[in-house]
Structures are given as C-alpha cells and as structure tokens.
Amino acid sequence: MARNKRRGRAAGPEAVVETVAGGVAELVPDPERARAWTLLIDGAPQSHVDLDEPARLGFAYQRRLGHVADLVAPPGRPLRVVHLGGGAFTLARYVAATRPRSTQQVVEVDAALVRLVRRELPLDPAARVRVRDADARAGLGKVPDGWADLVIADVFSGARTPAHLTSTEFLTEVRRVLAPGGHYAANLADGPPLAHLRGQIATAAAVFPELALAADPAVLRGRRFGNAVLLASDTALPVAELTRRVATDPHPGRVEHGRELADFTGGAAAVTDANAKDSPVPPASAFQ
C-alpha cells in the first residue's frame, strides 16, 4: 500500500514520507536551516537541498561535483548540463545559482519521486531546467550529438548503480553527447576490495584519455565504503585546482591522476554490457 504522510514535531517543518517507484522516500528537514532538506530513499541519504542557499552543498560528494561544475569553464559562463539521476535536483539547482542562463536537462526514471520533489521542493521558475521521466541511458540517447558541456551521472537504484550505466557502451554514448572539451563526472560508491571502483576507472580510461578521481583517503585505501567522484574528458583536466579545493573541503579528500590513478586501478579490466553488474550493496553501517 502506498504511503503518503508527514511526520515530525509539533513545531517546525515535518518530514514528508511517500512511497515512490524506488522505495520509501523521505524528505527530512534540516534542524539547523529553515528551508533545507535531506532526501532519503529506503533510509539511504540521496541528497541535501537548501532552498534559501542552493549554492550550499552539504554532502561531500556533492561538493566535489560542485567543484567540477565550477572548474569546467570560466566562472559565470552558462553551461549545457545533462544530469543522469535527479534526486532532489541539488546539482541542477547549484548550476542554476552559480551559472545563470545555463540550460540543463535532468533525466530521472522515478516519475513519482520527480512529482514529490517538484511539489515539496519546487525549482526556481527562472531556472532553465527540463526534467525528463526516463531511464538514464534511454534519456541520454535522446540528447543531440555534442550538446553538453558537462554530463553528471548520479544514478542509484536501491543504493546501487544499475549495471547498464557502468559499461564502455554507456560511456561511449556519454562521449557522443559531450561537446569537444566537455567533461563527464560520476558519483561512484564502493568499499573494500574496491573492485567496482577500479573497474569503473578502467572503463572510463577505455573511452576518455584524461581521468581524475576524488575521494576520501579512507575510501581510496579500502578501509571503508564510501563515494568517489570520477572526472573524465578528452582534454586536460583542472587537476591542480580540483586537488586544492577537495583538500580544503570540510571533509578533506584526495585527488588521484595520471600514473598514481593508473597504479590504483591495478590492471582492472574495462566493463562491457556483456559482463556489467550493479555496483555493490552498501553495508548497513554506511548510513549510520
């Protein structure tokens, strides 16, 4: 039976709980900010949104994706962005706030989640954001050749990235959509022994000549499950400035590039549609 209710204390905003296609979605108010919310799906945190300050990114991985959006073009220049995975539209809001007049497409398969977010956390009517209810790969297939300056992939189903979004065939489609000099950024999640993460780096290396990876050092050492942001392009990456920003975040991270990233990959093979698998199931402790 579908659930659609609010819960919370008598004072202040209440959490919104609603069943969507991907599970039970919760919009939980931030106790420290009047119009900020965290989106969870089946208890797994997906994104954080501050409607009063859309340029404020609360989650570490979202901050790293925000750094990418900041660095792929001169400050303030409008971008054409494709977001694969909608969540609460956090990164689309960020780009709209930091790069006015940008044109963005959000592809989100969960139409019920889109309706919930639109209703409870409406987008700025002035933002040029089009939301399409579709599978990420199918939606990407409808984007014209060379249209995007940036493609951001942040797609999770049941806290796992679907297999068909992990292959060289998928990344070849991403590269088709990117303009020359365009960038691809993906939020990846893995834990020890990091086989999925290493395979995704090898897969990107089969399609793009330039790669960088940003993550918490403990994740890179295989000590815990967590997120890593993979950046890829056909042109030189802003590695020095990305490294500086990631290192000075509230939750400092590390950026791997070049020989160090190749060594980290450890000879992993590229993933194809024929052997692709969903990303690993996060341990229960990952969300505690």
VOBA-11694 format. One record per residue (C-alpha): x negated, y, z negated; residue number from 1. Coordinates in steps of 0.2 Angstrom, whole numbers, plus 2048, in hexadecimal, padded with zeros to 3 digits. Layout:
N
+-----+-----+-----+------+
:   x :   y :   z : resi :
+-----+-----+-----+------+
:   X :   Y :   Z :  NUM :
...
+-----+-----+-----+------+
END
This chain:
288
+-----+-----+-----+------+
:   x :   y :   z : resi :
+-----+-----+-----+------+
: 800 : 800 : 800 :    1 :
: 7FA : 811 : 804 :    2 :
: 7F5 : 81C : 7F6 :    3 :
: 7F6 : 82F : 7F7 :    4 :
: 7F5 : 838 : 7E6 :    5 :
: 7EC : 845 : 7DD :    6 :
: 7E4 : 842 : 7CC :    7 :
: 7DA : 84D : 7C0 :    8 :
: 7DB : 858 : 7B0 :    9 :
: 7E9 : 864 : 7AD :   10 :
: 7DD : 872 : 7B0 :   11 :
: 7D4 : 875 : 7C0 :   12 :
: 7D5 : 86C : 7D1 :   13 :
: 7DA : 85A : 7D1 :   14 :
: 7D2 : 84C : 7DB :   15 :
: 7DB : 846 : 7EA :   16 :
: 7DC : 833 : 7ED :   17 :
: 7E2 : 82D : 7FE :   18 :
: 7E1 : 81C : 807 :   19 :
: 7D9 : 81F : 818 :   20 :
: 7D3 : 812 : 826 :   21 :
: 7C2 : 810 : 81E :   22 :
: 7C8 : 80D : 80C :   23 :
: 7CD : 818 : 7FD :   24 :
: 7C8 : 82A : 800 :   25 :
: 7C6 : 836 : 7F1 :   26 :
: 7C3 : 848 : 7F1 :   27 :
: 7BB : 84C : 7E0 :   28 :
: 7BA : 85E : 7DB :   29 :
: 7A9 : 865 : 7D6 :   30 :
: 7AA : 86A : 7C3 :   31 :
: 79D : 878 : 7C6 :   32 :
: 7A4 : 880 : 7D6 :   33 :
: 7B6 : 886 : 7D8 :   34 :
: 7B8 : 880 : 7EA :   35 :
: 7AB : 872 : 7EC :   36 :
: 7B0 : 860 : 7EF :   37 :
: 7A8 : 84F : 7F0 :   38 :
: 7AF : 842 : 7FC :   39 :
: 7AE : 830 : 7F7 :   40 :
: 7B3 : 821 : 801 :   41 :
: 7B6 : 811 : 7F7 :   42 :
: 7AC : 819 : 7E9 :   43 :
: 79D : 81D : 7F5 :   44 :
: 798 : 830 : 7F6 :   45 :
: 79A : 835 : 808 :   46 :
: 797 : 848 : 807 :   47 :
: 799 : 858 : 7FD :   48 :
: 7A1 : 868 : 803 :   49 :
: 7A1 : 879 : 7FC :   50 :
: 7AF : 883 : 804 :   51 :
: 7A9 : 894 : 7FD :   52 :
: 797 : 890 : 802 :   53 :
: 797 : 884 : 811 :   54 :
: 784 : 887 : 813 :   55 :
: 781 : 87F : 802 :   56 :
: 77D : 86D : 805 :   57 :
: 77E : 862 : 7F5 :   58 :
: 778 : 851 : 7FA :   59 :
: 765 : 84F : 7FE :   60 :
: 768 : 846 : 80E :   61 :
: 774 : 854 : 814 :   62 :
: 767 : 861 : 80F :   63 :
: 75A : 858 : 81A :   64 :
: 767 : 858 : 829 :   65 :
: 769 : 86A : 825 :   66 :
: 757 : 86D : 827 :   67 :
: 757 : 864 : 838 :   68 :
: 765 : 870 : 83D :   69 :
: 75C : 87F : 838 :   70 :
: 74C : 87A : 841 :   71 :
: 751 : 873 : 852 :   72 :
: 753 : 885 : 859 :   73 :
: 74F : 897 : 854 :   74 :
: 759 : 89D : 845 :   75 :
: 76B : 8A3 : 849 :   76 :
: 76B : 89C : 85B :   77 :
: 77C : 893 : 85E :   78 :
: 77A : 880 : 861 :   79 :
: 784 : 873 : 869 :   80 :
: 786 : 865 : 85C :   81 :
: 78E : 854 : 85D :   82 :
: 792 : 84C : 84B :   83 :
: 794 : 839 : 84C :   84 :
: 79E : 836 : 83C :   85 :
: 7A8 : 844 : 834 :   86 :
: 7A9 : 841 : 821 :   87 :
: 7AF : 852 : 81A :   88 :
: 7A7 : 85B : 829 :   89 :
: 799 : 862 : 81E :   90 :
: 78B : 863 : 82B :   91 :
: 797 : 86B : 838 :   92 :
: 79C : 878 : 82B :   93 :
: 78A : 87B : 827 :   94 :
: 786 : 87E : 83A :   95 :
: 795 : 889 : 83C :   96 :
: 78F : 894 : 82D :   97 :
: 77D : 895 : 831 :   98 :
: 77E : 896 : 844 :   99 :
: 78E : 89F : 849 :  100 :
: 795 : 89C : 85A :  101 :
: 78F : 88A : 85A :  102 :
: 79A : 87E : 863 :  103 :
: 79C : 86D : 85A :  104 :
: 7A4 : 85D : 85D :  105 :
: 7A8 : 851 : 84F :  106 :
: 7AC : 83F : 853 :  107 :
: 7B4 : 835 : 844 :  108 :
: 7BD : 824 : 847 :  109 :
: 7C8 : 826 : 837 :  110 :
: 7D6 : 831 : 83C :  111 :
: 7DE : 830 : 82B :  112 :
: 7CE : 837 : 823 :  113 :
: 7CE : 845 : 830 :  114 :
: 7E0 : 849 : 82B :  115 :
: 7DB : 849 : 818 :  116 :
: 7CC : 854 : 81A :  117 :
: 7D5 : 860 : 826 :  118 :
: 7E3 : 862 : 81A :  119 :
: 7D9 : 863 : 809 :  120 :
: 7C9 : 86B : 80F :  121 :
: 7CE : 875 : 81F :  122 :
: 7C1 : 87B : 82B :  123 :
: 7BE : 88D : 82F :  124 :
: 7CA : 891 : 83D :  125 :
: 7BC : 89C : 845 :  126 :
: 7B0 : 88D : 846 :  127 :
: 7AE : 885 : 857 :  128 :
: 7B0 : 873 : 850 :  129 :
: 7BA : 866 : 85A :  130 :
: 7BE : 856 : 851 :  131 :
: 7C1 : 847 : 85B :  132 :
: 7C9 : 837 : 854 :  133 :
: 7BE : 829 : 85C :  134 :
: 7B1 : 81C : 859 :  135 :
: 7A0 : 825 : 858 :  136 :
: 799 : 81C : 867 :  137 :
: 7A9 : 81E : 872 :  138 :
: 7AA : 830 : 86D :  139 :
: 798 : 833 : 872 :  140 :
: 79B : 82B : 883 :  141 :
: 7A7 : 839 : 887 :  142 :
: 79A : 847 : 884 :  143 :
: 793 : 84E : 894 :  144 :
: 781 : 84A : 899 :  145 :
: 775 : 857 : 891 :  146 :
: 782 : 860 : 887 :  147 :
: 77B : 85F : 875 :  148 :
: 76D : 868 : 86D :  149 :
: 76F : 85D : 85E :  150 :
: 777 : 84C : 85A :  151 :
: 77A : 848 : 848 :  152 :
: 77F : 836 : 844 :  153 :
: 786 : 833 : 832 :  154 :
: 791 : 824 : 835 :  155 :
: 796 : 818 : 827 :  156 :
: 7A3 : 80B : 826 :  157 :
: 7A5 : 803 : 815 :  158 :
: 794 : 80C : 810 :  159 :
: 78C : 803 : 81F :  160 :
: 787 : 80A : 830 :  161 :
: 790 : 7FF : 83E :  162 :
: 785 : 7F4 : 848 :  163 :
: 789 : 7FC : 859 :  164 :
: 782 : 80D : 853 :  165 :
: 771 : 805 : 84F :  166 :
: 76B : 800 : 860 :  167 :
: 760 : 806 : 86F :  168 :
: 76F : 806 : 87A :  169 :
: 777 : 812 : 86D :  170 :
: 768 : 81D : 86C :  171 :
: 767 : 81D : 87F :  172 :
: 778 : 825 : 880 :  173 :
: 773 : 831 : 873 :  174 :
: 764 : 837 : 87D :  175 :
: 770 : 838 : 88D :  176 :
: 77B : 845 : 883 :  177 :
: 76C : 84F : 87D :  178 :
: 765 : 85E : 887 :  179 :
: 753 : 85E : 88B :  180 :
: 74A : 862 : 87A :  181 :
: 759 : 85D : 870 :  182 :
: 758 : 854 : 860 :  183 :
: 761 : 845 : 858 :  184 :
: 762 : 843 : 845 :  185 :
: 769 : 834 : 83C :  186 :
: 76D : 830 : 82A :  187 :
: 767 : 81E : 826 :  188 :
: 769 : 814 : 816 :  189 :
: 75F : 806 : 811 :  190 :
: 756 : 7FE : 802 :  191 :
: 748 : 7F1 : 800 :  192 :
: 741 : 7E9 : 80A :  193 :
: 746 : 7F8 : 816 :  194 :
: 748 : 7EC : 825 :  195 :
: 757 : 7F6 : 82C :  196 :
: 74E : 807 : 82A :  197 :
: 73E : 800 : 833 :  198 :
: 748 : 7F9 : 841 :  199 :
: 751 : 809 : 843 :  200 :
: 741 : 813 : 845 :  201 :
: 73B : 806 : 852 :  202 :
: 74B : 808 : 85B :  203 :
: 74A : 81B : 85C :  204 :
: 738 : 819 : 861 :  205 :
: 73E : 80F : 870 :  206 :
: 748 : 81D : 876 :  207 :
: 740 : 82D : 870 :  208 :
: 72E : 832 : 870 :  209 :
: 72E : 83D : 861 :  210 :
: 734 : 837 : 850 :  211 :
: 733 : 83C : 83D :  212 :
: 73B : 835 : 82E :  213 :
: 740 : 83E : 81E :  214 :
: 744 : 835 : 80E :  215 :
: 742 : 834 : 7FB :  216 :
: 730 : 82C : 7F8 :  217 :
: 738 : 81F : 7ED :  218 :
: 743 : 819 : 7FC :  219 :
: 734 : 819 : 808 :  220 :
: 72A : 80E : 7FB :  221 :
: 739 : 802 : 7FB :  222 :
: 73C : 805 : 7E8 :  223 :
: 74E : 809 : 7EA :  224 :
: 75D : 80A : 7F6 :  225 :
: 760 : 81B : 7FD :  226 :
: 762 : 827 : 80D :  227 :
: 755 : 82B : 81A :  228 :
: 757 : 838 : 828 :  229 :
: 74F : 833 : 838 :  230 :
: 74C : 841 : 845 :  231 :
: 748 : 83E : 857 :  232 :
: 745 : 848 : 867 :  233 :
: 73D : 848 : 878 :  234 :
: 733 : 857 : 872 :  235 :
: 727 : 85C : 864 :  236 :
: 730 : 85C : 853 :  237 :
: 72F : 86A : 846 :  238 :
: 726 : 85E : 83A :  239 :
: 71C : 86B : 830 :  240 :
: 72B : 875 : 82B :  241 :
: 736 : 866 : 828 :  242 :
: 729 : 85F : 81D :  243 :
: 728 : 86F : 813 :  244 :
: 73A : 871 : 811 :  245 :
: 73D : 85E : 80C :  246 :
: 72F : 85F : 7FF :  247 :
: 736 : 86F : 7F7 :  248 :
: 748 : 868 : 7F6 :  249 :
: 751 : 866 : 7E5 :  250 :
: 74E : 854 : 7E8 :  251 :
: 73D : 854 : 7F1 :  252 :
: 73A : 848 : 7FF :  253 :
: 72C : 843 : 80B :  254 :
: 72B : 844 : 81E :  255 :
: 722 : 836 : 828 :  256 :
: 71C : 839 : 83A :  257 :
: 710 : 833 : 847 :  258 :
: 704 : 825 : 841 :  259 :
: 70B : 824 : 82F :  260 :
: 71D : 821 : 836 :  261 :
: 716 : 814 : 842 :  262 :
: 70D : 80B : 834 :  263 :
: 71D : 80C : 829 :  264 :
: 727 : 804 : 837 :  265 :
: 71B : 7F5 : 835 :  266 :
: 71E : 7ED : 846 :  267 :
: 731 : 7EC : 845 :  268 :
: 73A : 7E9 : 855 :  269 :
: 747 : 7F4 : 85D :  270 :
: 759 : 7EF : 85B :  271 :
: 764 : 7EC : 86A :  272 :
: 777 : 7E9 : 86B :  273 :
: 774 : 7D7 : 86C :  274 :
: 76C : 7D5 : 85B :  275 :
: 772 : 7E5 : 852 :  276 :
: 779 : 7E3 : 840 :  277 :
: 782 : 7EF : 834 :  278 :
: 776 : 7F8 : 828 :  279 :
: 774 : 7EF : 817 :  280 :
: 781 : 7EF : 80A :  281 :
: 77C : 7FC : 7FC :  282 :
: 77A : 7F5 : 7EB :  283 :
: 787 : 7FA : 7DE :  284 :
: 779 : 804 : 7D5 :  285 :
: 777 : 80F : 7E4 :  286 :
: 786 : 819 : 7DF :  287 :
: 784 : 81A : 7CC :  288 :
+-----+-----+-----+------+
END
